[in-house]
Amino acid sequence: MTSKQTSIDSVLKRMKKLNVGQCVDMRSFKRNRSVVIVCCGEDSFRVVEDGFYQEVWDNQNTEQVKRLLKTLLKKEFPRSNKIRLYTLDSYEDANVNRMAHGAGRYGETLPTKKVAG
């Protein structure tokens, strides 16, 4: 977890190290809102917002992502002081961490017990 004030710098450092297909996943403390930055090529990124709003930006360079993150942090994490950061191998891995209603830890559905009766 990182503070919201330093999160943009941390994300930009992680973005420089990404290979094609890897992503940086920013989450709220409760893991119910996210901003995912997927590396699509050299200095080409896809930004996926999934929280209060759902939106996708394709073919963004590093400067555009930095400008966009400033806006998205205010919009998606307005009251958060800390942000969770994950570096993942693929965008599909980002959905594993999603907390859903009735789901267990990291979004897995828990088995239900049958009551005899």
N, C-alpha and C positions, 0 to 999 in steps of 0.2 A: 504494500500500500504506500502511496505517496501523497503528499499534500497537493491540493488543487492548484496552488500557486506555482509549484515547480513541475506539475504534470506535463505541460506542453514541452518543456525542455527534455524531460525524460522520454517522452514519446518520440521526439525528433531524433534523439540519440539511438533509440531502438530501431527506428525506421531505416537508419543508415546501414544497419547490420542485417536487414531482412533479405532473404532470397525470394525469388519469384514464387508466389503462392502462399508464403508465410504472412502472418498478420499480427498486429498489435491490437489487443482487446482492452478497452477501457470500460470499467464497470462501476456502478454505484456500490455503496457498502452492502446493500441488500441484494445486489446482483440482479435487480429487476430492470435496469436500464443499461444500455451499452452503446458505445461508439467503436466500430471496428475499422481498422485501416489495413487494407490488403495490398500487398506489393504485386503489381501487375507487370512490372518491367523496370528498367533503369530510370529512376525519377518519374515513375508513373504509378499512381496509387488509386485505389477505389475506397471511398469512405462510405460506411453503412451506418446509419443512425437507426437505432431500434429502442424506443423508450416512449416518451410522451408523444413523439412524432416518429414516423417511419419514412426515411428518405435515403436515396443513394446518389452519390456523386462519383462519376467515372472520369478517368484520365486527368487526375489532379497531380500537379507537381508539388515539390516540398513546400514552396512558399504558399501555394494555394491551400494546402492542407493545414499549415500553421495558422493562416487567417481563418479558415473554417473551424478549426478546433477552438479558437477563442470564442466564436459564436456558439458552438455546440456545447461547450462547458457551461455557459450561462443558461442555455436552454434546457439541457438534459440533467445537469447536476446543480440546480440553483442553490440548494441548502447544504450540499455536501462539502465537508472539509477535507476528507480523504477519498482517494480514488484508487480502485484496484487496477493494476496493470498486469496483463498476461501477454507473453509472446508465444504464439501458437503456430503449428506447422501448416494448418490449413484453415480456411474460413469455416468449414463444417465443424471443426473442433470448438469454435466459438459458441455454438448453440448448446453444447453439453453443459456449460456453466449456468445456463438460464434457470432461474428459480421460477417455477410455475405453481399455480394454485393446486393444492393437493399433491404436489410432487415432493419427493424427498430431497436430500442434499444433492446439489449439482443437477437438478432437474430429472433425476431418475424416479420412475414411478415405483412406489413401495408396494410389495405384495400385500394383498388384503387377506385377513383371516376369516374363514367361514365359521359362523357360530352355529353349533348344533342346537336344534330346537324344534 
